[in-house]
């Protein structure tokens, strides 16, 4: 599958096993709270997320960064990419899910992330590229970045087709003209040959008359 606008922020779209999400906030950007950590990303970046199997979704650990569908009251249904703070179990030791937090805020997310809501594990980021894809998804961006170039491409290809057709027409006309000239030259040579033969015949007749 090709990486396109339709690939970004789509839970069911992958490219070689990876998903792509636009970062919407600076909750994981570098700050005094997390400057000693290796991974940071900012609003407008695109995070590349490794798709996980159902089993792998239950085997994550504290420190892993995951993208998930939020069930927090202030962000229900949104795609969030945060770090796992802890793995949660009930009093009987049954696995429940993960507690997550934004490193820049240091605040633990209220809702526990159940495995079924995990979208994947963070792999890498594409700095600032999310702004471009977010813009392309708007009406203005679609017209500017997709529709207009597409129409220009159609016009360019159409002009090339017309040019090729005209060139082909000129070549055919030139070929016909050359063929016609060749036929005319051939007829002229035939006529000249016939004229020469008639003149030779007339000369022989006149020669016979003089010898009688």
Secondary structure, 3 states (H helix, E strand, C coil): CCCCHHHECCCCCCECCEEEEECCCCCCCCCCCCCCCCCCCCCCCEEEEECCCCCHHHCCCCCCEEEEECCCCCCCCCEEEEEEEEEEECCCCCEEEEEEEECCCCEECCCCECHHHEEEEEEEEECCHHHHHHHHCCHHHHHHHHHHHHHHHHHHHHHHHHHHHHHHHHHHHHHHHHHHHHHHHHHHHHHHHHHHHHHHHHHHHHHHHHCC
